[in-house]
Amino acid sequence: MSEKMKNPYQVVKHQYLTEKSSMLQSLATAESNASLRRCKTPKYVFIVDRNANKYEIAQAIEEIYKSEGVKVTAVNTINVKAKPKRFRGRQTFANAFKKAIVSFRPGDSLDNV
């Protein structure tokens, strides 16, 4: 690793809160059916730097939430393309971004942050 370590707040921009991401967070406590009970690891969604790799994302999350004592077990990334939009007859584009779905150890949580 010859490159200087990036600031964790440059790698992870912010947590992405949507209806689907809140559903992913609640999977760890779901008891409604057998397939949901098997999911013991909480998952959180973050907006991250477009050039960040999974290792950098995992290191940045653990550094940012060091006081919580969380340990990242898996990182899945998704590149979201720019969507065409129309504004007053002109076509513009919504910004493209990269999001990361981060899985923690069973029992770890960011709910008290």
N, C-alpha and C positions, 0 to 999 in steps of 0.2 A: 504494500500500500504506500506508494511513493507520494501520492497526492495528499495535500493537507486536508484534515478532516473538516467537513462542512459544519456550519452551525446547525444544530438540530431544528431550529425554527425556520431555517431556509429550506430544509428538506421537507418537513411536515408543516403545511401552511395552517390548516385548521381542521376541526372535526366536521364531517359532512352529515347533517341531520336531515333526514327525509323519513317518510313513512316506512319505506323499505329498510333503511338502515336501523331504525328503531325496532323493527321486527327482528332483524338479525341480532341485535343486542339482547332481546328478550328470549331468544331460543335457549339460552343456557338454563333458564328457570321454567321453561314450558313443560307442562305435565299433561297436556290434553290427549296425546296419543303416543303410541310406542315409538314411532320413528322420531318424534320430537324429543322424547326423553333421552335418546341416545346422544344428542348434541349437548355435550357438557362444557364446551369451550365457548366463552363469549366472543363475539365478533364486533369490531367497531370499524367504521368507515372514515377515512381521512382524505382530504385533498392534499396532494403532494407535488413536489417539483417534477416537471415533465422529464428531466434527465436523471432522476434518482432511480437507483436500482433497489431490489428487494432487501439486500443486506443493509444498505444505507438507511432505508425506511425503518427496518427493525431496530437498528442501533439508535436512531433518532427518537423513536417512540419510547424505548427503554430509558433513554437519557432524560427526556421531557417529563416522564411520569416516574422518575426514580423514587420519589417520596411515597408513591403508591406501592412500590415493590412488584410491579407487573413484569412478566417475562413473555416475550413474543414467541409463539410456537410456529406460526405460518403467516406469510404475507402473499396475498393475491393482488395483482394490479390490473387496472383497466384503463386504456386510453380512450377518452370520450372525444369524438370528433366535433368540430365546429358545426353548428346547425344553421342552416339559412333561415333568416327572419326577414319580414317585411316591415318597414317603418315609413309611413307616408309615401308609399309607392316605390321606395328605394329598397333594394335588397341588401341587407347587411348580414353579418354572421355573429352568432353568439360565440363566446370564447371557448376554445378547446381546453381540456384539462385532463389531468391524470388522477385517478382515485385509487386508494389502496384499501383492501379489506384485510384487517389485521386480526388474527386469532391469538388469544391469550391462553395461559394455563387454566385448567378448571379451578374455579374459585376466585380468580383474579377479576377485578372490576374497576371501571373508571366512574362509577355512578356517584361517588362522593367527592368528585372533583368540582 
